[in-house]
Amino acid sequence: MEEIGIDPCAANPGPIDPSVLYDQEKHVSSAVWDGQERGALRCHEHTSKLGEWRLTPKQIELVEKAGFGYLRKIPAISLDNPLISALVERWRRETNTFHFTVGEMTVTLQDVAFLLGLAIDGKPVIGITYTTCGTVCEKYLGKAPDSTYASGGMVKLSWLKEFFSQCPENASIEEIEYHTRAYLLYLVGSTIFSTTTGNKVPVMYLPLFENFEEAGRYAWGAAALAFLYRALGNASVKSQSTICGCLTLLQCWSYYHLNIGRPKLNRDPIHDHFPFVLRWKGKQSGPTTNRDVVFYRKALDSLEPCDVEWLPYKYMDSTVIPVEIRNTLALGRSKTMLICFDKAERHLPNRVLRQYGILQPIPEDVEQWVRKSRGVDGGVDLSGKMESELSEWEDRALHIVEGDDDADENEYMVWYMRITRKVVGRPISLSSEFQRTIGGVREISYLADTFPLKGLQPEQFELITRIRSIAQECLRDQVGGPIVVSPLVGTELGKRSRGKERVRRKATGKRKRSNDPMEGHGVSEDESQYCGMVVEVDHLHLQHEDNELHHLPLCTTVVEGENALLLEEPNKVDDMQLRDATDGIDASQFCDESNDIDNSNIPHTISEIDLQNAETIENVIPQSSDLPDATNDTNGSEIHNTNKIPDDSQLCNATDGVNDPQTQVATDDNESETHHATENISVLQPSYVAINIDQQTVKAEAEAVQQLPHENTEDLPQQGETSVV
C-alpha cells in the first residue's frame, strides 16, 4: 500500500484489536463505511420557549434552592445538528468516550460543573416511577392534565407553559410552589432530560421537587451526564436517527475542546460569566452554511493535536466559580456510576486523564456490562433494582483517579491505534477502491497466465492453476477484464457520457415483462458499473444439417485472430438486442429496452475500421428479407442472445407476445432490411465476437440458409441444445 500512496486506514479502519470496541458491527461507523449515510440526526431539545416564563422573585429564590439557579440563566442556543451528528459517529458506548485520532475524550463531571453550574455531588437522582399523570400532578401541581396533554407517565411541556408560566401576583405560598414545580419540571424536561418523544417530560421528577431545599441536595449534574451518555450511546447505533439529552452541553463542550465548527464571538471573552456556557451567549458569526455531516466527519478524521484544547478552563476567571462548585471539582475525577432513575452509566476519567492535565497511560480494561432494561410500572421504587449501582455511587470519593508521572503517552498511542476506529469516513470512494482492487486482481491473473510452468511439481502446477482460476472468476464480470461484461455496463456508463439523443421505436411500444428477474432491483452508483452477466463463446456457428437450420446464434465472446468481424472494445456500440429464443417472441426482434430509451449509451465514437467490420458482418449474415417468410410466419427464426438471461442488462423489450417482425429502431433504411447487422453501428449490442472460420465458407453457408424451405425454419427455437450458456 505504501508504494502506491494509499493510507492503511483505507483497507482497515479498525479496530485491529476488538477487545475494547466489541460492538463495532452495530455502530454507525460501520454503516458509514459501507456507504449507508443516515444524514444529520434530529436533535430534541426544547429550550426555545423557556424565555417566555415569567418568574416572580419568590419563584427565583425557590429555583435557586432547588439547585437550578445557574441552569435557569442559560439561553436557548442554536444547535448545529451536523456537528452533533459527527460527534455521535465518534462516540463509543463501550467506553462512554469519543474516539478521536488524538485519543479518547469525553464530557466529564467537571465539564458539567463548569458549563452548566449543576451539582456533581449529592444524592443520586432516583425515585418512584409513574405510568399515569393524574394523581402525581394533582398532588404537586394542584391540577391534573386532561387526556390531550398526557400519555402514560408523561405530560406535555405545552400544558405546563399554558397553565403555569405566569404566576399571579397575589398567589398564595402553595400556589407559588405549584407554579415553581411546574417551571422546574419544564426546565429539566426541555434541557438536561429532554426526550425523543416530542415535547413531553416524565412526571417522575415532580416528587423530587416537593421540598426545594431537599431538591438542592441531589446530584443533578451527575444525572444530566448519565442521561446524555445514554442518549449518545443510543444515537451511535446505526439504526437510530434521533438524539436527545442536554445537547447544549454537548455542543458547548465541543466548542471549548475542539477547534471544529467553533463560531467566532462578537464580544470579548474577558466578560465571561458563570456558568461557562454563557460564553457562547448572544450573536455569533462564522461560516456555518454548507457544513454538513460529511464536512465535520472529515474534519474529525483529520483532527490534529493542535486542534484540541485539553484544559480549556485553565485560564478562565476562577473567581466567578461558586464555592460550592469549586469544592466538589475533585469528584470530577471519580471513577463511578452515574445514575438518573432507570439509567446507569459509567464515568471513566481514567481514560481521559489529559483533560485533567495528567499524563495518559494505557487504561485498564473496561468491564463489559449490559445496560439493563428496568420496568417502569407505576409506584415502583427503582432503588431496590439498582443496589450495586447505588453502592458504587456512594463510594465515589474512594475512586478518584490519580496520575502517573512515569506514564508513556507514546506507548499509549501505539496501543490506542490498535483498539480504536481510526477513521469514520472512507479516505477514497468505494468506486475508486473497487477499481484499485480489480487492477490488482487483473495483475495477479496476468502473472498467473505468464508464469513458466516448465519443471514445476504437480502440486505447484495445481496451485498456479488455482490462482489463475480464482483471478479469472473475480474478473468475470468486470469491465476490461479477460472476459466480457454484459450490456449493463455500457448502458450505465454511457448514460453519463452522452447527451440527450434518443432512439425511438417505430412500432407500437410494449412494456417490459413484469417477471424480468432484474426488474425493480436497485443498485448503488458504485455497484451499477460493475454488474453484468457474462457470455463466452468460442466462435460463431452457421450450420445446416439434412436441410434443417438448427441454430443461427450470434454470441458474445473474446476477439481472436485477424478475422474478427466485430468491435474489439466493449461499450462502443449499443441498443441492438440479440433476443433469447426461449422467451416466445414470434419474430426476430431487435428493440429498445423501453419505449423511449436514452441513446446516451455510446461512450466512444466509432472508427473507420469498426465501420468496415460492420459492413463485413452485413455481407456474412443473411438479410432477413432473403429468408423466405423467416420473420413473418415462424416463431423462432431469431438471432438470439445465448446467455438466456433477459434482465435489465439487456437493452431489449422482454414483453411476451410482441408480434412486430420488424426491428424497432428508427433508421432511414428499409424495414425489411433491419434484421441484418445494419450500417448504423451505434445500435449494435456492445460485445466481443470471435469468428475463426473463413469468410468464404460463411458466405457459402449463408447462401444455403437462404435456400431453405419455410417449414425447416420452424426448428430454429427447438434446436437450442448447442447454444452456449
C-alpha positions in Angstrom: 0.0 0.0 0.0 2.7 2.4 0.8 4.2 2.0 -2.6 1.1 3.4 -4.3 0.5 6.0 -1.6 -2.6 4.5 -0.1 -3.5 5.2 3.6 -3.5 1.9 5.5 -6.8 3.1 7.0 -8.4 2.8 3.6 -8.1 -1.0 3.9 -8.7 -1.4 7.6 -10.1 1.5 9.7 -10.0 -0.6 12.8 -10.3 -1.7 15.4 -7.4 -4.2 14.8 -7.9 -5.5 18.4 -11.6 -5.7 19.1 -11.3 -6.3 22.8 -12.4 -2.8 23.6 -14.8 -1.8 20.8 -16.6 -5.1 20.8 -19.9 -3.6 19.4 -18.3 -2.3 16.2 -20.8 -4.1 13.9 -23.7 -2.3 15.5 -22.0 1.1 15.4 -23.0 3.8 12.9 -19.4 4.0 11.7 -19.8 0.5 10.2 -22.8 1.7 8.2 -20.9 4.9 7.0 -18.0 2.7 5.9 -20.4 0.6 3.8 -21.8 3.8 2.1 -25.0 3.9 4.2 -25.4 7.5 5.1 -28.2 8.4 7.6 -27.7 12.2 7.4 -27.9 14.6 10.3 -29.7 13.4 13.4 -32.9 15.0 14.6 -31.9 16.8 17.8 -34.5 17.0 20.5 -34.1 20.0 22.9 -37.0 22.2 23.7 -35.4 25.4 25.0 -36.9 27.9 22.6 -39.9 28.7 24.9 -38.0 28.9 28.2 -37.7 32.7 27.9 -41.4 33.1 27.9 -41.7 32.0 31.5 -42.1 34.9 33.9 -40.8 34.1 37.4 -41.5 36.2 40.5 -38.7 36.9 42.9 -40.1 34.3 45.3 -40.0 31.7 42.5 -36.4 32.5 41.6 -35.5 32.0 45.2 -37.1 28.6 45.2 -35.4 27.6 41.9 -32.0 28.5 43.4 -32.7 26.5 46.5 -33.5 23.5 44.3 -30.1 23.8 42.6 -31.1 25.2 39.2 -30.2 28.9 39.7 -27.5 28.7 37.0 -29.2 26.4 34.6 -32.1 28.9 34.6 -29.7 31.6 33.1 -28.6 29.5 30.1 -30.3 30.8 27.0 -31.5 28.8 24.1 -28.5 28.1 21.8 -29.0 27.2 18.1 -27.9 23.6 17.7 -25.5 22.6 15.0 -27.1 19.3 14.0 -24.4 18.2 11.6 -21.7 18.8 14.2 -23.6 16.9 16.9 -24.2 14.1 14.4 -20.5 13.9 13.5 -19.6 13.8 17.2 -22.1 10.9 17.7 -20.3 8.9 15.0 -17.2 9.1 17.2 -19.0 8.2 20.5 -18.4 4.6 21.8 -20.8 3.3 24.4 -18.4 0.5 25.3 -16.2 3.2 27.0 -18.5 6.2 27.2 -15.9 8.3 25.4 -15.3 9.9 22.0 -12.6 8.1 19.9 -10.7 10.8 18.1 -7.5 10.5 16.1 -5.6 12.0 19.1 -7.0 9.6 21.7 -10.1 9.3 23.8 -12.0 12.3 25.2 -15.4 12.7 26.9 -17.8 15.0 28.7 -16.8 14.7 32.3 -18.4 15.7 35.6 -16.0 18.6 35.7 -17.3 19.8 32.4 -20.9 19.6 33.6 -20.0 21.7 36.7 -18.1 24.3 34.7 -20.5 24.6 31.8 -24.0 24.2 33.5 -23.3 25.0 37.1 -25.1 21.9 38.3 -24.1 19.9 41.4 -22.0 16.9 40.7 -22.0 15.7 44.3 -25.0 14.7 46.3 -27.8 12.2 46.4 -28.5 10.1 43.3 -31.4 11.2 41.2 -33.7 8.2 41.6 -37.2 7.6 42.9 -40.6 6.2 42.1 -41.9 5.8 38.5 -45.4 6.5 37.3 -47.5 5.3 34.4 -50.2 7.9 34.8 -50.1 11.6 35.4 -53.3 12.5 37.1 -52.5 11.7 40.8 -49.0 13.0 40.9 -49.8 16.2 39.1 -52.8 16.8 41.3 -50.6 16.4 44.4 -47.6 18.5 43.3 -49.1 21.0 40.8 -52.6 21.4 42.1 -54.3 20.3 38.9 -54.1 17.3 36.5 -53.9 17.5 32.7 -56.6 16.0 30.5 -56.0 13.2 28.1 -55.0 15.5 25.3 -52.0 16.7 27.3 -50.8 13.5 28.9 -49.9 10.0 27.9 -48.5 7.2 30.1 -46.4 8.8 32.8 -45.6 11.9 30.7 -47.1 15.4 30.4 -46.7 17.8 27.5 -44.5 20.8 28.1 -47.1 23.0 26.3 -49.6 22.2 29.1 -47.1 23.3 31.8 -46.4 26.5 29.9 -50.0 27.3 29.3 -51.2 26.9 32.9 -48.1 27.8 34.9 -45.8 30.2 33.0 -47.3 33.3 34.7 -47.8 33.2 38.5 -50.4 35.6 39.8 -49.1 38.5 41.9 -51.3 37.7 44.8 -50.8 34.0 44.7 -50.6 32.0 48.0 -47.4 30.2 49.0 -48.9 26.9 48.0 -49.8 28.3 44.5 -46.3 29.8 44.1 -44.8 26.4 44.9 -47.2 24.7 42.3 -46.0 27.2 39.6 -42.4 26.8 40.6 -42.5 23.0 40.5 -44.2 23.2 37.1 -41.3 25.5 35.9 -38.7 23.1 37.3 -40.3 20.2 35.5 -40.4 22.2 32.3 -36.8 23.3 32.8 -35.4 19.8 33.2 -37.7 18.3 30.6 -36.6 20.8 27.9 -32.8 20.8 28.7 -31.0 18.1 30.7 -33.7 15.4 30.5 -35.2 16.1 27.1 -36.6 13.1 25.4 -37.2 11.9 21.8 -41.0 11.6 22.4 -41.7 15.2 21.4 -42.4 17.9 23.9 -43.1 15.7 26.8 -41.5 15.2 30.2 -41.9 12.3 32.7 -43.7 13.4 35.9 -41.5 11.1 38.0 -39.2 14.1 38.7 -42.0 16.0 40.4 -41.8 14.3 43.8 -38.1 15.3 44.0 -39.2 19.0 43.9 -41.6 18.5 46.8 -39.2 20.2 49.2 -37.0 22.7 47.4 -34.1 22.6 49.9 -34.1 18.9 49.7 -34.1 19.0 45.9 -30.9 21.1 46.1 -29.1 18.1 47.7 -29.4 15.9 44.6 -26.5 15.5 42.2 -28.4 16.9 39.2 -25.2 17.3 37.2 -24.3 13.6 37.5 -27.9 12.7 36.5 -27.7 15.1 33.5 -24.4 13.4 32.4 -25.9 9.9 32.8 -28.8 10.9 30.7 -26.5 12.4 28.0 -24.3 9.3 28.0 -27.3 7.1 27.4 -28.6 9.3 24.7 -25.2 9.4 22.9 -24.9 5.6 23.2 -28.4 5.1 21.7 -27.7 7.5 18.8 -24.4 5.8 18.0 -26.3 2.7 16.9 -26.6 2.6 13.1 -30.4 2.1 13.2 -31.1 5.4 15.1 -31.9 8.8 13.6 -32.6 11.0 16.7 -30.8 12.2 19.8 -32.0 13.8 23.0 -30.4 14.9 26.3 -28.6 18.1 27.1 -27.3 18.9 23.6 -26.4 22.4 24.6 -23.9 20.9 27.0 -22.5 18.6 24.2 -22.2 21.4 21.7 -20.5 23.9 24.0 -18.2 21.1 25.3 -17.1 20.7 21.7 -16.6 24.4 21.2 -14.3 24.5 24.2 -12.3 21.4 23.5 -12.2 21.2 19.7 -11.4 23.7 17.0 -14.0 22.3 14.8 -17.1 24.3 13.9 -16.4 26.8 16.6 -18.2 30.1 16.0 -16.5 33.4 16.3 -17.6 35.5 19.2 -18.8 39.1 18.7 -17.6 40.1 22.2 -14.5 39.9 24.3 -14.4 36.6 26.3 -13.0 38.6 29.3 -16.5 39.4 30.2 -17.5 35.7 30.6 -19.7 34.8 33.5 -20.5 31.6 35.2 -21.7 29.1 34.1 -19.2 29.0 31.2 -21.9 28.1 28.6 -22.7 31.8 28.7 -19.5 32.4 26.7 -21.5 31.4 23.6 -24.5 33.6 24.5 -25.6 36.2 22.1 -25.0 36.6 18.4 -22.2 34.7 16.8 -20.6 34.8 13.4 -18.7 32.4 11.3 -19.2 30.2 8.2 -21.8 27.6 9.0 -23.5 27.2 5.7 -22.8 24.1 3.6 -21.3 22.4 6.7 -22.9 19.0 6.6 -22.1 15.8 8.5 -19.5 14.9 5.8 -17.7 18.2 6.4 -17.4 17.7 10.1 -16.7 14.0 9.7 -13.7 14.8 7.5 -12.5 17.4 10.0 -12.7 14.9 12.9 -11.0 12.2 10.8 -8.0 14.6 10.2 -8.0 16.1 13.8 -4.5 17.1 14.9 -3.3 17.6 18.4 -3.1 21.4 17.8 -6.8 21.4 17.2 -7.5 20.1 20.7 -7.8 22.1 23.9 -7.2 19.7 26.7 -7.6 22.3 29.5 -10.0 24.9 28.2 -10.9 26.3 31.6 -7.4 26.7 32.8 -7.3 30.4 32.0 -10.9 31.2 32.9 -11.5 33.5 35.8 -11.8 31.1 38.7 -13.3 33.8 41.0 -16.6 33.6 39.2 -16.9 29.9 40.0 -19.2 29.4 43.1 -17.6 28.0 46.2 -19.9 25.0 46.3 -19.0 24.1 42.8 -15.2 24.6 43.3 -15.2 22.4 46.4 -16.6 19.4 44.6 -14.4 19.6 41.4 -12.1 16.8 42.8 -15.1 14.4 42.4 -15.0 15.2 38.7 -12.1 12.6 38.5 -14.1 9.9 40.3 -14.5 6.6 38.5 -18.0 5.8 39.4 -21.5 5.0 38.2 -23.8 7.9 37.2 -27.5 7.4 37.9 -30.7 9.0 36.6 -33.6 6.9 37.6 -33.5 3.8 35.4 -30.3 4.9 33.6 -27.0 4.0 35.0 -23.8 4.8 33.0 -20.1 4.5 33.8 -17.9 7.6 34.3 -14.4 6.7 33.3 -12.0 9.6 33.8 -9.0 7.2 33.8 -9.4 7.0 30.0 -9.2 10.8 29.5 -6.6 11.9 32.1 -5.2 14.6 29.7 -8.4 16.5 30.2 -7.3 16.9 33.8 -3.7 17.8 32.9 -2.4 14.3 33.7 -0.3 12.1 31.5 -2.3 9.3 29.9 -1.1 5.7 30.4 -2.7 2.7 28.9 -6.0 2.4 30.8 -7.3 -0.8 32.4 -9.8 -2.9 30.6 -13.4 -1.8 30.7 -15.7 -4.3 32.3 -18.4 -5.3 29.7 -21.8 -4.5 31.1 -25.3 -4.8 29.6 -27.5 -1.8 30.1 -30.4 -3.2 31.9 -34.0 -2.6 30.8 -35.8 -2.0 34.0 -39.5 -2.0 34.4 -41.3 1.3 34.8 -44.5 0.1 36.4 -46.4 2.7 38.4 -45.4 3.1 42.0 -42.1 1.1 41.6 -39.1 2.5 43.5 -36.1 1.9 41.3 -33.7 2.0 44.3 -34.4 -1.7 45.0 -33.4 -2.7 41.5 -30.1 -0.7 41.3 -28.4 -1.7 44.6 -24.9 -2.3 43.0 -25.0 0.9 41.0 -26.1 2.9 44.1 -23.4 1.3 46.2 -20.8 2.4 43.6 -22.1 5.9 43.6 -21.9 6.0 47.4 -18.2 5.1 47.2 -17.3 7.6 44.5 -14.9 9.6 46.8 -12.8 6.4 47.2 -12.2 6.0 43.5 -10.7 9.4 42.4 -8.1 8.6 39.7 -4.6 9.8 40.2 -1.8 10.5 37.7 1.3 8.5 36.9 4.4 10.6 36.3 6.1 7.7 34.5 3.3 7.2 32.0 4.5 7.0 28.4 1.9 8.6 26.1 3.7 7.3 23.0 3.2 3.8 24.3 -0.5 4.7 24.9 -0.9 6.0 21.3 0.6 2.8 19.9 -1.9 0.8 21.9 -4.8 3.1 21.2 -4.4 2.9 17.4 -4.9 -0.8 17.6 -8.1 -0.7 19.7 -9.8 2.3 18.1 -11.7 3.1 14.9 -9.1 5.3 13.2 -11.4 6.9 10.7 -15.2 7.0 10.1 -15.3 8.2 6.5 -13.6 6.4 3.7 -10.3 8.1 2.5 -11.2 7.1 -1.0 -14.6 6.3 -2.6 -16.0 2.9 -2.9 -15.7 3.0 -6.7 -12.1 4.1 -6.7 -11.2 1.4 -4.1 -13.1 -1.2 -6.3 -11.2 -0.1 -9.4 -7.9 -0.4 -7.5 -8.8 -3.9 -6.3 -9.8 -5.0 -9.7 -6.5 -3.7 -11.1 -4.6 -5.8 -8.6 -6.6 -8.9 -9.3 -6.0 -8.3 -13.1 -2.3 -8.2 -12.5 -2.4 -11.4 -10.5 -4.3 -13.0 -13.4 -1.6 -11.8 -15.8 1.2 -13.1 -13.7 -0.5 -16.5 -13.3 -1.1 -16.7 -17.1 2.5 -15.9 -17.9 4.1 -17.9 -15.1 6.6 -20.5 -16.6 5.2 -24.0 -15.9 8.1 -26.0 -17.1 9.8 -28.0 -14.4 7.0 -27.4 -11.8 5.9 -30.2 -9.5 2.3 -31.3 -9.9 1.4 -29.6 -6.6 2.9 -26.3 -7.8 1.2 -26.6 -11.2 -2.1 -27.1 -9.4 -1.6 -24.0 -7.2 -0.8 -21.9 -10.3 -3.9 -23.2 -12.0 -6.0 -22.5 -8.9 -4.6 -18.9 -8.7 -5.4 -18.4 -12.4 -8.9 -19.8 -11.9 -9.7 -17.6 -8.9 -8.4 -14.5 -10.5 -10.4 -15.1 -13.7 -13.5 -15.8 -11.6 -13.1 -12.5 -9.8 -12.7 -10.7 -13.1 -15.6 -12.5 -14.7 -18.0 -9.5 -14.6 -15.5 -6.6 -14.8 -15.1 -4.0 -17.4 -11.9 -4.5 -19.4 -11.3 -8.0 -17.9 -10.3 -11.1 -19.8 -14.0 -11.9 -20.2 -16.7 -9.7 -21.5 -19.3 -7.9 -19.4 -22.9 -7.7 -20.3 -24.5 -4.6 -21.9 -25.5 -3.2 -18.5 -22.0 -1.7 -18.1 -22.2 0.1 -21.4 -25.7 1.3 -20.6 -24.8 2.7 -17.2 -21.5 4.3 -18.2 -22.9 5.6 -21.5 -25.7 7.5 -19.8 -23.1 9.6 -18.0 -21.1 10.4 -21.1 -23.6 11.2 -23.9 -26.1 13.9 -24.4 -29.9 13.6 -24.8 -30.0 11.8 -28.1 -32.8 9.3 -28.2 -33.6 6.3 -30.3 -37.3 6.0 -30.7 -39.2 2.9 -31.6 -41.2 2.9 -34.8 -43.7 0.2 -33.8 -46.2 0.1 -31.0 -44.4 0.3 -27.7 -44.7 -2.6 -25.3 -43.8 -2.5 -21.6 -41.1 -4.7 -20.1 -42.1 -8.1 -18.8 -43.1 -7.9 -15.1 -41.2 -11.1 -14.4 -37.9 -9.8 -15.5 -35.5 -11.1 -12.9 -33.7 -7.7 -12.6 -36.8 -5.5 -12.7 -37.0 -3.2 -9.8 -33.6 -4.2 -8.5 -31.9 -1.0 -7.3 -28.1 -0.8 -7.2 -25.9 1.9 -5.9 -23.9 4.1 -8.2 -20.7 2.2 -7.2 -22.3 -1.1 -7.9 -24.0 -0.3 -11.1 -20.8 0.0 -13.0 -19.6 -3.5 -12.2 -22.6 -5.6 -12.5 -23.4 -7.8 -15.6 -23.8 -11.2 -16.9 -21.1 -12.9 -19.0 -21.3 -15.0 -22.1 -18.2 -16.7 -23.5 -18.3 -18.5 -26.9 -15.5 -19.8 -29.0 -16.9 -19.0 -32.4 -19.9 -18.1 -34.5 -21.7 -21.2 -35.9 -23.6 -21.2 -39.1 -24.6 -24.8 -39.6 -27.1 -26.8 -41.6 -27.8 -30.5 -41.5 -30.2 -32.5 -43.5 -31.7 -29.3 -45.0 -32.6 -28.1 -41.5 -31.2 -25.0 -40.0 -30.6 -25.9 -36.3 -29.5 -22.6 -35.0 -28.1 -19.3 -36.0 -26.6 -17.9 -32.8 -24.7 -14.6 -32.7 -22.9 -14.9 -29.4 -20.6 -12.7 -27.4 -17.0 -13.8 -26.9 -13.4 -12.7 -26.8 -11.9 -11.3 -30.0 -9.4 -13.7 -31.5 -7.4 -13.7 -34.7 -7.2 -11.3 -37.6 -10.6 -12.3 -39.0 -12.6 -10.9 -36.0 -15.5 -9.2 -37.5 -16.9 -7.2 -34.7 -15.6 -4.5 -32.5 -12.7 -5.2 -30.1 -13.8 -2.9 -27.4 -16.9 -3.1 -25.2 -19.3 -0.3 -24.8 -18.6 1.3 -28.2 -22.0 0.3 -29.5 -25.3 -0.4 -28.0 -29.0 -1.0 -28.4 -29.2 -4.0 -30.8 -30.5 -6.8 -28.7 -29.9 -10.4 -29.7 -33.1 -12.0 -28.4 -33.3 -15.2 -26.4 -35.2 -17.8 -28.3 -36.8 -19.2 -25.2 -38.9 -16.1 -24.5 -41.6 -17.0 -27.0 -41.2 -14.0 -29.3 -42.8 -14.6 -32.7 -40.2 -12.8 -34.7 -36.6 -12.0 -34.6 -36.6 -8.6 -32.9 -34.1 -6.1 -32.1 -35.7 -3.5 -30.0 -35.1 -0.9 -27.3 -35.2 -1.6 -23.6 -38.1 0.8 -23.2 -40.4 2.9 -25.3 -38.1 5.8 -25.2 -34.5 4.7 -24.4 -31.8 7.2 -23.8 -29.3 6.8 -26.5 -26.6 8.2 -24.3 -25.1 4.7 -24.0 -22.4 5.2 -26.7 -19.3 6.2 -24.8 -16.9 6.1 -27.7 -17.0 7.2 -31.3 -16.7 4.5 -34.0 -13.6 4.4 -36.1 -13.5 3.7 -39.8 -12.1 0.2 -39.0 -15.2 -0.5 -37.0 -17.5 0.6 -39.8 -15.6 -1.6 -42.2 -16.0 -4.6 -39.8 -19.7 -3.8 -39.6 -20.0 -3.9 -43.4 -18.3 -7.3 -43.4 -20.8 -8.6 -41.0 -23.6 -7.3 -43.2 -22.1 -9.5 -46.0 -21.8 -12.5 -43.8 -25.2 -12.6 -42.0 -28.1 -13.1 -44.4 -30.6 -10.4 -44.6 -34.0 -11.2 -43.1 -35.7 -10.2 -46.3 -33.8 -13.0 -48.1 -35.1 -15.7 -45.8 -38.4 -16.9 -47.1 -41.0 -15.9 -44.5 -38.5 -16.4 -41.8 -39.7 -13.5 -39.8 -43.4 -13.2 -40.7 -44.7 -16.8 -40.5 -42.5 -18.6 -38.0 -42.0 -18.4 -34.2 -38.3 -18.8 -34.0 -36.1 -17.5 -36.7 -34.4 -15.4 -34.2 -30.8 -14.3 -33.8 -30.7 -14.8 -30.1 -28.5 -14.0 -27.2 -27.4 -17.3 -25.9 -26.8 -16.2 -22.4 -30.5 -16.7 -21.8 -30.6 -14.1 -19.1 -33.2 -11.5 -20.1 -32.5 -8.9 -17.4 -32.1 -5.2 -17.2 -28.6 -5.5 -18.6 -30.1 -6.3 -22.0 -31.3 -3.4 -24.0 -34.4 -5.3 -25.2 -38.1 -5.2 -24.5 -38.8 -8.6 -22.9 -42.6 -8.4 -23.4 -44.2 -11.7 -24.4 -46.4 -11.7 -27.4 -44.7 -8.9 -29.4 -45.6 -9.8 -33.0 -43.9 -7.0 -34.9 -41.4 -8.7 -37.2 -39.5 -5.5 -37.8 -36.5 -4.2 -35.9 -37.7 -1.5 -33.5 -35.1 1.1 -34.3 -35.6 4.4 -36.0 -33.4 4.4 -39.1 -33.7 5.5 -42.7 -33.2 2.0 -44.1 -36.0 -0.2 -45.4 -37.7 -2.1 -42.6 -37.3 -5.3 -44.4 -33.5 -5.0 -44.1 -33.4 -4.2 -40.4 -32.7 -7.9 -39.4 -29.2 -7.9 -40.6 -26.3 -6.0 -39.0 -27.2 -2.5 -40.0 -24.6 0.0 -41.1 -25.7 2.3 -38.3 -23.2 0.5 -36.0 -24.4 2.6 -33.0 -27.4 0.4 -32.5 -25.3 -2.8 -32.1 -25.1 -4.6 -28.8 -21.6 -4.0 -27.2 -19.8 -7.3 -27.4 -16.8 -9.3 -28.4 -17.2 -11.7 -31.2 -14.6 -14.2 -32.4 -15.1 -15.6 -35.8 -12.4 -18.1 -36.6 -13.8 -19.5 -39.8 -13.0 -18.5 -43.3 -15.3 -15.7 -44.6 -15.8 -17.5 -47.9 -17.2 -20.5 -46.0 -19.6 -18.3 -44.1 -20.9 -16.7 -47.2 -21.4 -20.2 -48.8 -23.3 -21.4 -45.8 -25.3 -18.2 -45.7 -26.5 -18.8 -49.2 -27.5 -22.3 -48.3 -29.6 -20.9 -45.5 -31.4 -18.6 -47.8 -32.5 -21.5 -49.9 -34.0 -23.5 -47.1 -37.8 -24.1 -47.3 -40.0 -22.2 -44.9 -41.1 -25.3 -42.9 -37.5 -26.0 -41.9 -37.0 -22.7 -40.2 -39.6 -23.6 -37.6 -37.0 -25.8 -35.9 -34.9 -22.8 -35.0 -36.1 -22.3 -31.4 -36.3 -26.0 -30.9 -32.6 -26.7 -31.5 -31.2 -25.0 -28.6 -29.1 -27.8 -27.3 -25.9 -26.5 -28.9 -26.4 -22.9 -27.7 -23.7 -21.8 -25.3 -24.9 -20.7 -21.9 
